[in-house]
Amino acid sequence: MKKERFKKGWRSPSKSELAALLEKCSESSDFVTFKFHEQSPFAISYYQTLVDKKVLQTSVLDTLKEKEKEWSTVEEIKEAVPIENMTITSQISDIRDKLMSGHILIYKEEDPSECLLISAANVQARQISVPETEYTVVGPKESFVESIETNVTLVRKRLPTPDFKTKELTVGNVTKTRVMVVYIDGIVSQENVNTVIQRIDDITYDKIVDASFINQMIADNPSSPFPQMVDTERPDRVASDLSEGKVAILVDGSPSALTGPTTLTEFFTAFEDYFTIWEMATVFRLIRLFAIVFSVLSTPLYVAVLTYHYEVVPQDVLTSLFASRAGIPFPPLMEAIILELTIELLREAGARLPIKVGQTIGIVGGIVIGTAAVQAGVTSNILLIIVALAALASFTTPVYQISNAVRLIRFPFLIGAGLLGFFGIAICSAILLAHLLKIKSLGRPYLAPVYPVRLKDLKDAFIRLPFDKQITRPMELRPEQPFKFRPKPKPNTKNDLDIDE
């Protein structure tokens, strides 16, 4: 009786099924099928562009030619070939998927009930380089690449513990993209892990080519402009987040990782803050927070003051404002919108053009257009300064995704200020606050530790206290191990002096 090898419900592929699959694959010019020799019952099939030719020649073909025997089963071939990752299967879907991922197929033409699949993928990946969007002056200079194996290695070498766990999933009906959910067992809340895995399993989209696709599809509030997971290219940041009790997502082909649950305050935290003394890190964080508030409110306040609220400005300053607007044909709202749109056009053009050309467009274009606009009487020089400073302030955010949200919400505030003045700004602020209170990240509150209030977590939010004061992990993560370390008891100096006496 033949030994059962496969799961319940599986069946051996018929000769016609395998032949149909191979015929469909052979329509591509890079698909190859041949026999060991004319009398051999076995055939080999693979995609030339997906298979490493060195592995194929030295580990497979040369090994089989050296053995002076006639192979009768694929089990004998598996024992002879010196490659670790080999699979014997009869599932036609597995054969199709593995062929498309760089496997070599060996099978009997007359009886394809069992097929041997040998891993020989030709992996093309760039070298590990310096982070581009999260560059730091001090600290590690490694960034993720497009290979998921390399990315897992970069994180694992920073967390040399057997509790570092990975869960591999396949997403995308067409792309069959490999996705890794990584976490530290014993620290992370298993509820967060299950939430991430469940949401990824529920994805039915046909193509997943980057981590940003996953980010949008598993978000609690997908219509919100605010990112609900941190998108980072730094392995050290991922390792740090995992040790806090978070979950990370790595996607094959993507040079970035997602970590969550996250909070709004984390998007104003640069990982370089932990490489400097805590006083400097706190000052930098407060500067970033002020810069974001200034970026959102500066232009709307200018429009509101000049449209409705002259009385709040001192007489000397008001005289300068009106002098700068002498001869301007547009109302303050239209003037501000024109300048804001001009800044956005320059920013978008500089981002889409090649690096050297983009830098030239951003600098020269800004100077030329700004000078020409003032001289032509289209805008005032004071508003030009305010809009330029607001655009500059929006670049202080360490995470690129939050700067996009800041760029977007400036326009509703601007329109509200032009229509209702300070009251319009207050209404927009209330709507924004209500929206932020509604947002969650993997089911956790987005405004923590501000709401709900977590006094212990404020030690590493808007300010950063010394490491010896950060004893506990964030409470909103619900970690299984809440303490990072146990502080040593302070020596009793008084008793020591008494003993010495």
C-alpha positions in Angstrom: 0.0 0.0 0.0 1.4 3.4 -1.0 2.4 5.6 2.0 0.2 8.7 2.3 2.4 11.8 1.8 0.0 14.7 1.3 -2.7 16.6 3.2 -6.2 15.5 3.2 -8.1 16.7 0.1 -5.0 16.8 -2.1 -4.8 14.7 -5.3 -2.0 13.8 -7.7 -1.9 16.0 -10.8 -3.0 14.2 -13.9 -0.7 14.0 -16.9 -3.1 16.4 -18.7 -3.0 18.9 -15.9 0.8 19.1 -15.7 1.0 19.1 -19.5 -1.4 22.0 -19.7 0.6 23.9 -17.1 3.9 23.3 -18.9 2.3 24.2 -22.3 1.1 27.5 -20.9 4.5 28.2 -19.4 6.3 27.3 -22.6 4.5 30.2 -24.3 7.1 32.3 -22.7 10.5 32.3 -24.5 12.5 32.0 -21.3 10.8 28.7 -20.2 13.0 25.6 -20.8 12.1 21.9 -20.8 14.5 19.1 -21.5 15.5 15.5 -20.5 18.7 14.2 -18.7 19.3 12.1 -21.8 17.2 10.5 -24.5 16.5 7.3 -22.6 15.7 9.0 -19.3 12.1 9.1 -18.1 12.7 12.3 -16.2 12.4 15.8 -17.6 13.5 19.2 -16.2 11.5 22.5 -16.5 12.3 26.0 -15.3 12.3 29.6 -16.2 15.8 30.8 -17.3 15.3 34.3 -16.0 14.3 33.1 -12.5 16.9 30.4 -11.9 20.5 30.8 -10.9 22.4 29.1 -13.7 25.3 28.3 -11.4 23.1 26.4 -9.0 21.4 24.6 -11.9 24.7 23.5 -13.5 26.9 22.7 -10.5 24.4 21.5 -7.9 21.8 19.8 -10.1 23.0 18.8 -13.6 26.6 17.9 -12.7 25.5 15.9 -9.7 23.0 13.9 -11.6 25.5 13.2 -14.4 28.2 12.0 -11.9 25.9 9.3 -10.6 26.3 6.3 -12.9 22.8 4.9 -12.4 19.4 5.1 -13.9 17.1 7.1 -11.6 13.7 5.5 -10.9 12.1 7.8 -8.4 12.2 11.5 -7.5 13.1 10.5 -3.9 16.4 9.1 -5.2 17.1 12.4 -7.0 16.3 14.4 -3.9 18.8 12.4 -1.8 21.5 12.9 -4.4 21.2 16.6 -5.0 23.1 18.7 -2.4 20.6 21.4 -2.0 18.7 22.1 1.2 15.4 23.5 0.0 13.7 20.7 -2.0 10.0 19.6 -2.0 8.2 16.6 -3.4 4.6 17.5 -4.1 1.6 16.5 -6.1 -0.4 19.7 -5.8 -0.6 21.5 -9.1 -1.0 24.9 -7.5 2.2 24.4 -5.5 4.0 23.4 -8.7 2.8 26.5 -10.5 3.6 28.9 -7.6 7.1 27.5 -7.1 8.0 27.5 -10.8 7.1 31.2 -10.8 9.4 31.8 -7.7 12.5 30.3 -9.2 12.3 26.6 -8.6 13.5 23.8 -10.9 10.8 21.1 -11.7 11.9 17.5 -12.1 9.2 15.0 -13.0 8.4 11.7 -14.9 6.7 12.4 -18.2 4.7 9.2 -18.1 3.8 9.3 -14.4 3.7 12.9 -13.0 2.1 11.8 -9.7 5.1 13.1 -7.8 7.2 16.1 -8.8 10.5 17.4 -7.3 10.9 21.1 -6.9 14.4 22.4 -6.2 14.9 26.0 -5.0 17.4 27.8 -7.3 16.1 31.3 -7.3 18.3 34.0 -8.9 17.9 36.7 -6.3 18.9 40.2 -7.6 19.2 42.7 -4.8 21.1 46.0 -4.3 23.7 46.4 -1.6 22.9 47.7 1.8 23.2 51.5 1.7 22.8 54.6 3.8 19.2 55.6 4.7 17.9 58.4 2.4 14.7 59.6 4.0 15.8 59.0 7.6 19.4 59.9 7.5 21.1 60.6 10.8 24.5 62.3 11.5 25.2 59.8 14.3 24.1 56.2 14.7 24.0 53.2 12.3 24.1 53.8 8.6 22.2 50.8 7.3 18.9 50.7 5.6 16.5 48.1 4.3 16.8 46.8 0.7 14.3 45.0 -1.6 15.2 41.5 -0.4 13.0 40.3 2.5 15.6 37.8 3.6 18.2 40.5 3.9 15.8 42.7 5.8 14.9 40.0 8.3 18.7 39.4 8.8 19.3 43.1 9.5 16.6 43.1 12.2 17.5 39.7 13.7 21.2 40.5 14.2 20.1 43.4 16.4 17.7 41.1 18.3 19.7 37.9 19.0 17.0 36.1 20.9 15.0 32.9 20.2 11.9 34.9 21.1 12.2 36.8 17.8 9.4 35.2 15.7 8.4 35.5 12.1 5.2 34.6 10.4 5.2 34.4 6.6 2.1 35.1 4.6 1.4 35.3 0.8 -0.7 38.2 -0.4 -1.8 39.2 -3.9 -3.8 37.0 -6.3 -1.4 37.9 -9.1 1.9 39.0 -7.5 2.0 36.3 -4.7 4.0 38.7 -2.6 5.7 37.3 0.5 4.9 39.2 3.7 6.6 38.7 7.0 5.0 39.6 10.3 7.8 39.8 13.0 7.5 40.3 16.7 9.2 39.3 20.0 7.3 36.6 21.8 6.9 37.2 25.5 6.9 41.0 25.1 4.3 41.8 22.4 0.6 41.5 23.0 -0.7 38.4 21.2 -3.8 40.4 20.4 -1.8 42.8 18.3 -0.1 40.0 16.4 -3.4 38.3 15.7 -5.0 41.6 14.5 -2.1 42.1 12.0 -2.2 38.6 10.7 -6.0 38.6 10.4 -6.1 41.9 8.5 -3.3 40.8 6.1 -5.1 37.5 5.5 -8.3 39.4 4.6 -6.6 41.3 1.8 -8.0 40.2 -1.6 -6.2 42.7 -3.8 -4.5 41.2 -6.8 -1.2 43.1 -6.6 1.0 44.0 -3.6 4.2 45.6 -4.7 5.2 47.6 -1.7 4.7 47.9 2.1 2.6 51.1 1.5 -0.1 48.9 -0.1 -0.4 46.9 3.1 -0.3 50.1 5.1 -3.4 51.4 3.4 -5.3 48.1 3.4 -5.0 47.3 7.1 -5.5 50.8 8.4 -8.3 51.3 10.9 -9.3 54.6 9.2 -8.1 54.2 5.5 -9.7 57.6 4.5 -7.7 59.6 7.0 -4.7 61.6 5.8 -2.8 60.7 8.9 -0.6 57.6 8.7 -1.6 54.9 11.2 1.6 52.8 11.0 5.2 54.0 10.9 6.9 53.5 7.6 10.6 53.3 8.1 13.7 52.2 6.2 15.9 51.9 9.3 16.5 48.4 10.8 17.6 49.9 14.1 14.2 51.7 14.5 12.3 48.4 13.7 14.4 46.5 16.3 13.7 49.3 18.9 10.0 49.2 18.2 9.9 45.4 18.5 11.6 45.6 21.9 8.9 48.0 22.9 6.2 45.5 22.2 5.2 46.4 18.6 4.6 44.3 15.5 6.6 44.9 12.3 5.6 44.0 8.7 8.2 43.3 6.0 7.2 43.0 2.4 9.4 41.3 -0.3 10.4 43.9 -2.8 9.9 46.8 -0.5 12.9 48.8 1.0 10.8 49.8 4.1 9.0 48.2 7.0 5.8 49.0 8.9 5.6 49.1 12.7 2.5 49.4 14.9 0.4 50.1 16.8 1.6 53.7 16.7 0.6 57.1 18.1 0.7 60.6 16.7 3.6 61.7 18.9 5.9 59.1 17.3 5.8 60.9 14.0 7.5 63.9 15.6 10.2 61.6 17.1 13.5 61.1 15.1 15.4 58.0 15.9 18.5 60.2 16.2 16.9 61.7 19.4 18.1 58.6 21.2 21.7 59.1 20.1 22.0 62.5 21.8 21.7 63.7 25.4 18.1 63.8 26.6 18.1 67.6 27.0 19.0 68.2 23.4 16.5 65.5 22.2 13.7 67.2 24.2 14.5 70.6 22.7 14.5 69.2 19.2 11.1 67.5 19.7 9.6 70.7 21.0 11.0 72.6 18.0 9.4 70.1 15.6 6.1 70.3 17.4 6.2 74.1 17.2 7.2 74.0 13.5 4.2 71.8 12.6 1.8 74.1 14.5 3.4 77.1 12.7 3.2 75.4 9.3 -0.6 74.8 9.7 -1.7 78.0 11.3 0.7 80.8 10.2 -0.9 81.5 6.8 -4.5 81.1 8.0 -3.8 83.6 10.8 -2.4 86.1 8.3 -5.6 85.8 6.2 -7.9 86.0 9.2 -6.1 89.1 10.6 -6.1 91.0 7.3 -9.7 90.0 6.5 -11.6 90.4 9.8 -9.4 91.1 12.9 -7.3 94.2 12.4 -7.7 95.2 16.0 -5.4 92.3 17.3 -2.4 93.7 15.5 -0.3 96.6 16.9 -0.6 99.8 14.9 3.0 99.8 13.8 2.8 96.3 12.5 -0.5 96.9 10.9 0.9 99.9 9.0 3.7 97.6 7.6 1.2 95.0 6.6 -1.0 97.4 4.7 2.1 99.0 3.0 3.2 95.6 1.8 -0.3 95.0 0.3 -0.5 98.3 -1.5 -1.5 97.7 -5.1 -2.3 93.9 -4.6 -5.4 93.2 -6.7 -6.4 90.1 -4.8 -8.0 89.6 -1.4 -5.8 88.0 1.3 -7.4 84.6 0.8 -6.9 84.4 -2.9 -3.3 85.8 -2.5 -2.5 83.1 0.0 -4.0 80.3 -2.1 -2.0 81.4 -5.1 1.3 81.3 -3.1 0.5 78.0 -1.4 -0.3 76.3 -4.7 2.9 77.8 -6.2 4.9 76.3 -3.3 3.2 72.9 -3.9 4.0 73.0 -7.6 7.7 73.7 -6.9 7.8 70.9 -4.3 6.1 68.4 -6.6 8.3 69.3 -9.5 11.5 69.0 -7.5 10.4 65.6 -6.2 9.6 64.1 -9.6 12.6 65.4 -11.6 16.1 63.9 -11.4 18.0 64.8 -8.2 20.3 67.4 -9.7 17.6 69.0 -11.8 15.1 68.9 -9.0 17.3 70.7 -6.6 17.9 73.4 -9.2 14.2 73.8 -9.8 13.4 74.0 -6.1 16.0 76.7 -5.3 16.2 78.8 -8.5 12.4 78.5 -9.2 11.5 79.6 -5.8 13.7 82.6 -5.9 12.8 83.7 -9.4 9.0 83.1 -9.0 8.9 84.8 -5.6 10.8 87.9 -6.7 8.8 88.2 -9.8 5.5 87.8 -7.9 6.4 90.6 -5.5 7.6 92.9 -8.2 4.5 92.3 -10.4 2.3 93.2 -7.4 0.6 89.7 -7.3 1.5 89.1 -3.7 3.0 90.9 -0.7 6.5 90.3 0.5 5.4 89.6 4.0 3.0 86.8 2.9 5.8 85.4 0.7 8.0 85.2 3.8 5.3 83.5 5.9 4.4 80.9 3.2 8.1 80.1 2.7 8.7 79.6 6.4 5.5 77.5 6.7 6.8 75.3 3.9 10.2 75.0 5.5 8.6 74.2 8.9 6.7 71.3 7.3 10.0 69.6 6.4 11.0 69.2 10.1 8.9 66.0 10.5 11.2 63.0 10.7 8.6 60.7 9.0 7.7 61.7 5.4 4.1 60.5 5.6 3.1 63.0 8.3 4.4 65.9 6.3 2.0 65.0 3.6 -0.9 65.2 6.1 0.3 68.6 7.2 0.4 69.8 3.6 -3.2 68.7 3.1 -4.8 70.1 6.2 -3.3 73.5 5.7 -5.9 74.3 2.9 -9.1 73.7 5.0 -7.6 75.9 7.7 -6.8 78.6 5.0 -10.4 78.5 3.6 -11.9 78.5 7.1 -9.9 81.6 8.0 -10.9 83.4 4.8 -14.6 82.7 5.3 -15.0 83.1 9.1 -11.7 84.4 10.5 -10.6 83.2 13.9 -14.0 81.4 14.3 -13.3 79.4 11.1 -9.8 78.4 12.4 -11.5 77.3 15.7 -14.0 75.2 13.8 -11.3 73.5 11.7 -9.3 72.9 14.9 -12.3 71.3 16.6 -13.0 69.1 13.5 -9.3 68.1 13.4 -9.2 67.2 17.1 -12.4 65.1 16.8 -10.9 63.3 13.8 -7.7 62.5 15.7 -9.7 61.2 18.7 -11.6 58.9 16.3 -8.4 57.4 14.7 -7.0 54.2 16.0 -3.9 52.2 15.1 -4.5 48.5 15.1 -7.3 49.1 17.5 -5.2 51.2 19.9 -5.8 55.0 20.6 -4.0 57.2 18.2 -3.6 60.2 20.6 -2.1 58.2 23.5 -0.5 59.0 25.9 -2.3 62.4 25.7 -5.8 60.8 25.5 -6.3 58.6 27.3 -3.8 60.1 29.7 -0.8 57.9 30.4 1.6 59.9 32.7 4.3 57.2 32.6 4.3 57.2 28.8 4.8 60.9 28.6 8.4 60.3 29.6 9.1 59.5 25.9 6.5 61.5 24.0 6.9 65.3 23.6 10.0 65.1 25.8 12.6 62.4 26.3 13.8 61.7 29.8 17.0 59.8 30.5 17.0 56.0 29.8 17.1 55.2 33.5 13.8 57.0 33.9 12.0 55.0 31.1 11.4 51.9 33.1 8.1 50.7 31.6 7.0 50.0 28.0 4.1 52.0 26.5 0.8 51.0 28.2 -1.3 51.4 25.1 0.6 48.5 23.5 -0.6 46.1 26.3 2.8 44.3 26.4 3.0 41.0 28.2 6.2 42.2 29.9 5.5 45.8 30.9 9.0 46.5 32.5 12.1 47.2 30.4 14.3 46.6 33.4 14.1 46.6 37.2 16.0 49.6 38.7 18.7 48.7 41.2 18.0 49.9 44.7 20.0 52.9 45.7 22.7 52.3 48.4 21.9 53.5 51.8 24.6 56.2 52.2 23.7 57.0 55.8 24.2 53.4 57.0 27.5 53.2 55.0 28.8 56.2 56.8 27.7 54.8 60.2 29.6 51.6 59.5 32.7 53.6 58.4 32.6 55.5 61.7 
